[in-house]
Amino acid sequence: MKTTRVIFALVIVLLLLCAAYSFYRQPQQVPKTSQSISPTITKNVLGTSIQTRTKSSGCVATQGIEDEACTPGDVIKGATREQICVPGYSKSVRNVPESVKKEVYAEYGITTHMKNEYEVDHLISLELGGSNDISNLWPESAEPRPGFHEKDKVENYLHKLVCSGQMTLSDAQIKIAHDWKEFLPLVQN
């Protein structure tokens, strides 16, 4: 009987050890403290995350704004303020092949266009850590205004704010993806 109790106690101890081991081996859960910024962008404890595309055809830009389902935005994972503020950074990461540009035009139903009528633009600009992924690209028109020329000014303005420490990189990414036009009064000449 004494032997049975010892074996039973050992089994209980082994079960407890196994349970403790499996508990401590499980990955840590990220706290659910997300704050919704817009339907497609969420700021959470890890930084900026952009949702996945839900459409890849039948995309429509309305009044100079991308189709959020096709172009929700995307960032280069791990891009930092220090990296993007180095002169020449954008040039060093720019890589959108012609085949991808053609795909962007096709998704938005643009079969022909004149030179300088559109540019395949990064919703979150490269100078703000945006990626070259198709989920961050859309055919932005020059006309009607505001168009891609005006958005370029907003990109430069936000880049300057980030590099001077007046705005975080994450906030700039969220703001340009959510509604870049809100900054037009600040960049108009």
CYANA upper distance limits for C-alpha pairs under 8 A (distance plus 0.5 A):
  1 MET  CA      5 ARG  CA      6.93
  2 LYS  CA      6 VAL  CA      6.86
  3 THR  CA      7 ILE  CA      6.67
  4 THR  CA      8 PHE  CA      6.49
  5 ARG  CA      9 ALA  CA      6.53
  6 VAL  CA     10 LEU  CA      6.64
  7 ILE  CA     11 VAL  CA      6.65
  8 PHE  CA     12 ILE  CA      6.79
  9 ALA  CA     13 VAL  CA      6.69
 10 LEU  CA     14 LEU  CA      6.59
 11 VAL  CA     15 LEU  CA      6.63
 12 ILE  CA     16 LEU  CA      6.68
 13 VAL  CA     17 LEU  CA      6.62
 14 LEU  CA     18 CYS  CA      6.61
 15 LEU  CA     19 ALA  CA      6.63
 16 LEU  CA     20 ALA  CA      6.61
 17 LEU  CA     21 TYR  CA      6.54
 18 CYS  CA     22 SER  CA      6.68
 19 ALA  CA     23 PHE  CA      6.61
 20 ALA  CA     24 TYR  CA      6.75
 21 TYR  CA     25 ARG  CA      6.69
 22 SER  CA     26 GLN  CA      6.96
 30 VAL  CA     45 VAL  CA      8.32
 31 PRO  CA     45 VAL  CA      8.12
 33 THR  CA     44 ASN  CA      6.88
 33 THR  CA     45 VAL  CA      7.28
 34 SER  CA     42 THR  CA      7.29
 34 SER  CA     43 LYS  CA      6.57
 34 SER  CA     44 ASN  CA      4.95
 34 SER  CA     45 VAL  CA      7.45
 35 GLN  CA     42 THR  CA      6.87
 35 GLN  CA     43 LYS  CA      6.24
 35 GLN  CA     44 ASN  CA      6.83
 36 SER  CA     41 ILE  CA      7.61
 36 SER  CA     42 THR  CA      5.57
 36 SER  CA     43 LYS  CA      7.05
 37 ILE  CA     41 ILE  CA      6.33
 37 ILE  CA     42 THR  CA      5.95
 37 ILE  CA     43 LYS  CA      7.11
 37 ILE  CA    174 ILE  CA      8.11
 38 SER  CA     42 THR  CA      7.31
 38 SER  CA    178 HIS  CA      7.13
 40 THR  CA     50 ILE  CA      6.86
 40 THR  CA     51 GLN  CA      6.17
 40 THR  CA     68 GLU  CA      7.64
 40 THR  CA     72 PRO  CA      6.52
 41 ILE  CA     48 THR  CA      7.87
 41 ILE  CA     49 SER  CA      6.89
 41 ILE  CA     50 ILE  CA      5.59
 41 ILE  CA     51 GLN  CA      6.96
 41 ILE  CA     72 PRO  CA      8.25
 41 ILE  CA    174 ILE  CA      7.29
 41 ILE  CA    178 HIS  CA      8.14
 42 THR  CA     48 THR  CA      6.85
 42 THR  CA     49 SER  CA      6.39
 42 THR  CA     50 ILE  CA      7.25
 43 LYS  CA     47 GLY  CA      6.28
 43 LYS  CA     48 THR  CA      5.47
 43 LYS  CA     49 SER  CA      7.08
 44 ASN  CA     48 THR  CA      7.09
 44 ASN  CA     49 SER  CA      8.13
 47 GLY  CA    170 SER  CA      7.14
 48 THR  CA    170 SER  CA      6.42
 48 THR  CA    173 GLN  CA      8.35
 48 THR  CA    174 ILE  CA      7.92
 49 SER  CA     74 ASP  CA      8.38
 50 ILE  CA     72 PRO  CA      7.11
 50 ILE  CA     73 GLY  CA      6.66
 50 ILE  CA     74 ASP  CA      6.32
 50 ILE  CA     75 VAL  CA      8.30
 51 GLN  CA     72 PRO  CA      7.05
 51 GLN  CA     73 GLY  CA      8.41
 52 THR  CA     72 PRO  CA      7.50
 52 THR  CA    135 SER  CA      8.02
 53 ARG  CA     68 GLU  CA      8.44
 53 ARG  CA     69 ALA  CA      6.00
 53 ARG  CA     70 CYS  CA      5.86
 53 ARG  CA     71 THR  CA      7.10
 53 ARG  CA     72 PRO  CA      6.77
 53 ARG  CA    135 SER  CA      6.71
 54 THR  CA     69 ALA  CA      5.67
 54 THR  CA     70 CYS  CA      6.88
 55 LYS  CA     59 CYS  CA      7.75
 55 LYS  CA     69 ALA  CA      5.92
 55 LYS  CA     70 CYS  CA      5.44
 56 SER  CA     70 CYS  CA      6.16
 56 SER  CA    107 GLU  CA      6.34
 57 SER  CA     70 CYS  CA      8.10
 57 SER  CA    106 ALA  CA      8.07
 57 SER  CA    107 GLU  CA      4.89
 57 SER  CA    108 TYR  CA      7.11
 57 SER  CA    109 GLY  CA      8.24
 58 GLY  CA    107 GLU  CA      6.58
 58 GLY  CA    108 TYR  CA      6.53
 58 GLY  CA    109 GLY  CA      7.12
 59 CYS  CA     67 ASP  CA      6.39
 59 CYS  CA     69 ALA  CA      8.22
 59 CYS  CA     70 CYS  CA      6.62
 59 CYS  CA    107 GLU  CA      6.29
 59 CYS  CA    108 TYR  CA      5.01
 59 CYS  CA    109 GLY  CA      7.59
 60 VAL  CA     66 GLU  CA      7.56
 60 VAL  CA     67 ASP  CA      5.99
 60 VAL  CA    108 TYR  CA      6.21
 60 VAL  CA    109 GLY  CA      8.36
 61 ALA  CA     65 ILE  CA      5.88
 61 ALA  CA     66 GLU  CA      5.07
 61 ALA  CA     67 ASP  CA      5.74
 61 ALA  CA    108 TYR  CA      8.02
 62 THR  CA     66 GLU  CA      7.20
 62 THR  CA     67 ASP  CA      7.86
 64 GLY  CA    140 GLU  CA      7.30
 64 GLY  CA    141 SER  CA      7.44
 64 GLY  CA    144 PRO  CA      8.15
 64 GLY  CA    145 ARG  CA      8.37
 64 GLY  CA    146 PRO  CA      7.47
 64 GLY  CA    147 GLY  CA      6.69
 66 GLU  CA     70 CYS  CA      8.34
 66 GLU  CA     71 THR  CA      6.84
 66 GLU  CA    123 LEU  CA      8.46
 66 GLU  CA    138 TRP  CA      7.00
 66 GLU  CA    140 GLU  CA      8.18
 67 ASP  CA     71 THR  CA      6.31
 67 ASP  CA     72 PRO  CA      8.19
 68 GLU  CA     72 PRO  CA      5.21
 70 CYS  CA    135 SER  CA      6.91
 71 THR  CA    123 LEU  CA      7.94
 71 THR  CA    134 ILE  CA      7.96
 71 THR  CA    135 SER  CA      5.23
 71 THR  CA    136 ASN  CA      5.90
 71 THR  CA    137 LEU  CA      6.69
 71 THR  CA    138 TRP  CA      7.03
 72 PRO  CA    135 SER  CA      6.53
 72 PRO  CA    136 ASN  CA      6.95
 72 PRO  CA    177 ALA  CA      7.97
 73 GLY  CA    122 HIS  CA      8.43
 73 GLY  CA    123 LEU  CA      6.31
 73 GLY  CA    124 ILE  CA      6.55
 73 GLY  CA    130 GLY  CA      8.13
 73 GLY  CA    135 SER  CA      6.06
 73 GLY  CA    136 ASN  CA      4.58
 73 GLY  CA    137 LEU  CA      7.98
 73 GLY  CA    177 ALA  CA      6.88
 74 ASP  CA    124 ILE  CA      7.36
 74 ASP  CA    130 GLY  CA      6.36
 74 ASP  CA    131 SER  CA      6.12
 74 ASP  CA    133 ASP  CA      7.34
 74 ASP  CA    135 SER  CA      6.72
 74 ASP  CA    136 ASN  CA      5.58
 75 VAL  CA     79 ALA  CA      8.28
 75 VAL  CA    124 ILE  CA      7.60
 75 VAL  CA    129 GLY  CA      6.08
 75 VAL  CA    130 GLY  CA      4.58
 75 VAL  CA    131 SER  CA      5.18
 75 VAL  CA    136 ASN  CA      8.39
 76 ILE  CA    129 GLY  CA      6.17
 76 ILE  CA    130 GLY  CA      6.18
 76 ILE  CA    131 SER  CA      5.36
 79 ALA  CA     83 GLN  CA      7.02
 79 ALA  CA     84 ILE  CA      7.65
 79 ALA  CA    129 GLY  CA      6.15
 80 THR  CA     84 ILE  CA      6.86
 80 THR  CA    129 GLY  CA      7.94
 80 THR  CA    169 LEU  CA      7.94
 81 ARG  CA     85 CYS  CA      6.55
 81 ARG  CA    162 VAL  CA      7.53
 81 ARG  CA    163 CYS  CA      7.21
 81 ARG  CA    168 THR  CA      8.44
 81 ARG  CA    169 LEU  CA      6.63
 82 GLU  CA     86 VAL  CA      7.30
 82 GLU  CA    163 CYS  CA      8.40
 83 GLN  CA     89 TYR  CA      7.46
 84 ILE  CA     89 TYR  CA      6.15
 84 ILE  CA     90 SER  CA      7.82
 84 ILE  CA    127 GLU  CA      6.31
 84 ILE  CA    128 LEU  CA      7.04
 84 ILE  CA    129 GLY  CA      6.96
 85 CYS  CA     89 TYR  CA      7.66
 85 CYS  CA    127 GLU  CA      8.27
 85 CYS  CA    159 HIS  CA      8.29
 85 CYS  CA    163 CYS  CA      6.16
 88 GLY  CA     92 SER  CA      6.80
 89 TYR  CA     93 VAL  CA      7.07
 89 TYR  CA    127 GLU  CA      7.54
 90 SER  CA     94 ARG  CA      6.48
 90 SER  CA    126 LEU  CA      5.81
 90 SER  CA    127 GLU  CA      5.81
 93 VAL  CA    126 LEU  CA      7.89
 94 ARG  CA    126 LEU  CA      7.69
 94 ARG  CA    132 ASN  CA      7.42
 95 ASN  CA    132 ASN  CA      6.78
 96 VAL  CA    100 VAL  CA      6.86
 96 VAL  CA    101 LYS  CA      7.38
 96 VAL  CA    132 ASN  CA      6.50
 97 PRO  CA    101 LYS  CA      7.04
 98 GLU  CA    102 LYS  CA      6.66
 99 SER  CA    103 GLU  CA      6.78
100 VAL  CA    104 VAL  CA      6.72
100 VAL  CA    134 ILE  CA      7.68
101 LYS  CA    105 TYR  CA      6.89
101 LYS  CA    120 VAL  CA      6.80
102 LYS  CA    106 ALA  CA      6.65
103 GLU  CA    107 GLU  CA      6.62
104 VAL  CA    108 TYR  CA      6.94
104 VAL  CA    120 VAL  CA      7.89
104 VAL  CA    134 ILE  CA      7.60
104 VAL  CA    137 LEU  CA      7.40
104 VAL  CA    138 TRP  CA      6.52
104 VAL  CA    139 PRO  CA      7.22
105 TYR  CA    109 GLY  CA      6.70
105 TYR  CA    110 ILE  CA      5.56
105 TYR  CA    111 THR  CA      7.45
105 TYR  CA    120 VAL  CA      8.44
105 TYR  CA    138 TRP  CA      8.01
105 TYR  CA    139 PRO  CA      6.67
106 ALA  CA    110 ILE  CA      6.18
106 ALA  CA    111 THR  CA      7.00
108 TYR  CA    138 TRP  CA      8.29
108 TYR  CA    139 PRO  CA      7.93
113 HIS  CA    117 GLU  CA      6.95
113 HIS  CA    118 TYR  CA      7.95
114 MET  CA    118 TYR  CA      8.31
116 ASN  CA    142 ALA  CA      7.74
117 GLU  CA    141 SER  CA      6.29
117 GLU  CA    142 ALA  CA      6.14
117 GLU  CA    143 GLU  CA      7.82
118 TYR  CA    139 PRO  CA      6.34
118 TYR  CA    140 GLU  CA      5.80
118 TYR  CA    141 SER  CA      4.72
118 TYR  CA    142 ALA  CA      6.36
118 TYR  CA    148 PHE  CA      8.29
119 GLU  CA    139 PRO  CA      6.01
119 GLU  CA    140 GLU  CA      5.94
119 GLU  CA    141 SER  CA      7.04
119 GLU  CA    142 ALA  CA      8.35
119 GLU  CA    148 PHE  CA      7.75
120 VAL  CA    137 LEU  CA      6.73
120 VAL  CA    138 TRP  CA      5.88
120 VAL  CA    139 PRO  CA      4.92
120 VAL  CA    140 GLU  CA      6.61
121 ASP  CA    125 SER  CA      8.27
121 ASP  CA    137 LEU  CA      5.98
121 ASP  CA    138 TRP  CA      6.04
121 ASP  CA    139 PRO  CA      6.61
121 ASP  CA    140 GLU  CA      6.51
121 ASP  CA    148 PHE  CA      8.14
122 HIS  CA    126 LEU  CA      7.45
122 HIS  CA    130 GLY  CA      7.42
122 HIS  CA    131 SER  CA      8.05
122 HIS  CA    132 ASN  CA      7.73
122 HIS  CA    136 ASN  CA      5.93
122 HIS  CA    137 LEU  CA      5.25
122 HIS  CA    138 TRP  CA      7.31
123 LEU  CA    130 GLY  CA      8.04
123 LEU  CA    136 ASN  CA      5.85
123 LEU  CA    137 LEU  CA      6.51
123 LEU  CA    138 TRP  CA      7.65
123 LEU  CA    176 ILE  CA      7.72
123 LEU  CA    177 ALA  CA      6.49
124 ILE  CA    128 LEU  CA      6.96
124 ILE  CA    129 GLY  CA      7.68
124 ILE  CA    130 GLY  CA      5.14
124 ILE  CA    131 SER  CA      7.99
124 ILE  CA    136 ASN  CA      7.10
124 ILE  CA    173 GLN  CA      6.48
124 ILE  CA    176 ILE  CA      6.67
124 ILE  CA    177 ALA  CA      6.32
125 SER  CA    129 GLY  CA      7.13
125 SER  CA    130 GLY  CA      5.46
125 SER  CA    131 SER  CA      8.19
125 SER  CA    155 GLU  CA      7.06
126 LEU  CA    130 GLY  CA      4.96
126 LEU  CA    131 SER  CA      6.82
126 LEU  CA    132 ASN  CA      8.39
127 GLU  CA    155 GLU  CA      7.93
127 GLU  CA    156 ASN  CA      8.44
127 GLU  CA    159 HIS  CA      6.92
128 LEU  CA    155 GLU  CA      8.12
128 LEU  CA    158 LEU  CA      8.33
128 LEU  CA    159 HIS  CA      6.67
128 LEU  CA    169 LEU  CA      7.22
128 LEU  CA    172 ALA  CA      7.64
128 LEU  CA    173 GLN  CA      6.87
129 GLY  CA    169 LEU  CA      8.41
129 GLY  CA    173 GLN  CA      8.16
130 GLY  CA    136 ASN  CA      7.76
130 GLY  CA    173 GLN  CA      8.19
131 SER  CA    136 ASN  CA      7.01
132 ASN  CA    136 ASN  CA      7.07
132 ASN  CA    137 LEU  CA      7.72
133 ASP  CA    137 LEU  CA      7.42
134 ILE  CA    138 TRP  CA      8.35
140 GLU  CA    147 GLY  CA      7.23
140 GLU  CA    148 PHE  CA      6.36
141 SER  CA    147 GLY  CA      6.02
141 SER  CA    148 PHE  CA      6.56
142 ALA  CA    146 PRO  CA      7.94
142 ALA  CA    147 GLY  CA      4.94
142 ALA  CA    148 PHE  CA      5.74
142 ALA  CA    149 HIS  CA      7.03
143 GLU  CA    147 GLY  CA      6.21
145 ARG  CA    150 GLU  CA      8.12
146 PRO  CA    150 GLU  CA      6.11
146 PRO  CA    151 LYS  CA      7.88
146 PRO  CA    181 LYS  CA      8.45
147 GLY  CA    151 LYS  CA      6.83
148 PHE  CA    152 ASP  CA      6.61
149 HIS  CA    153 LYS  CA      7.32
150 GLU  CA    154 VAL  CA      7.10
150 GLU  CA    184 LEU  CA      7.88
151 LYS  CA    155 GLU  CA      6.68
151 LYS  CA    180 TRP  CA      7.55
151 LYS  CA    181 LYS  CA      8.09
152 ASP  CA    156 ASN  CA      6.79
153 LYS  CA    157 TYR  CA      6.62
153 LYS  CA    187 VAL  CA      6.79
154 VAL  CA    158 LEU  CA      6.63
154 VAL  CA    180 TRP  CA      7.41
154 VAL  CA    183 PHE  CA      6.78
154 VAL  CA    184 LEU  CA      7.22
154 VAL  CA    187 VAL  CA      6.92
155 GLU  CA    159 HIS  CA      6.55
155 GLU  CA    176 ILE  CA      8.23
156 ASN  CA    160 LYS  CA      6.66
157 TYR  CA    161 LEU  CA      6.88
157 TYR  CA    187 VAL  CA      7.54
158 LEU  CA    162 VAL  CA      6.69
158 LEU  CA    167 MET  CA      8.42
158 LEU  CA    172 ALA  CA      6.72
159 HIS  CA    163 CYS  CA      6.61
159 HIS  CA    172 ALA  CA      8.40
160 LYS  CA    164 SER  CA      6.54
161 LEU  CA    165 GLY  CA      6.73
161 LEU  CA    166 GLN  CA      5.52
161 LEU  CA    167 MET  CA      5.97
162 VAL  CA    166 GLN  CA      6.38
162 VAL  CA    167 MET  CA      5.31
162 VAL  CA    168 THR  CA      6.14
162 VAL  CA    169 LEU  CA      6.27
162 VAL  CA    172 ALA  CA      7.73
167 MET  CA    171 ASP  CA      7.12
167 MET  CA    172 ALA  CA      7.21
168 THR  CA    172 ALA  CA      6.84
169 LEU  CA    173 GLN  CA      6.71
170 SER  CA    174 ILE  CA      6.76
171 ASP  CA    175 LYS  CA      6.53
172 ALA  CA    176 ILE  CA      6.58
173 GLN  CA    177 ALA  CA      6.67
174 ILE  CA    178 HIS  CA      6.40
175 LYS  CA    179 ASP  CA      6.54
175 LYS  CA    180 TRP  CA      6.93
176 ILE  CA    180 TRP  CA      4.90
180 TRP  CA    184 LEU  CA      8.09
183 PHE  CA    187 VAL  CA      7.25
184 LEU  CA    188 GLN  CA      6.53
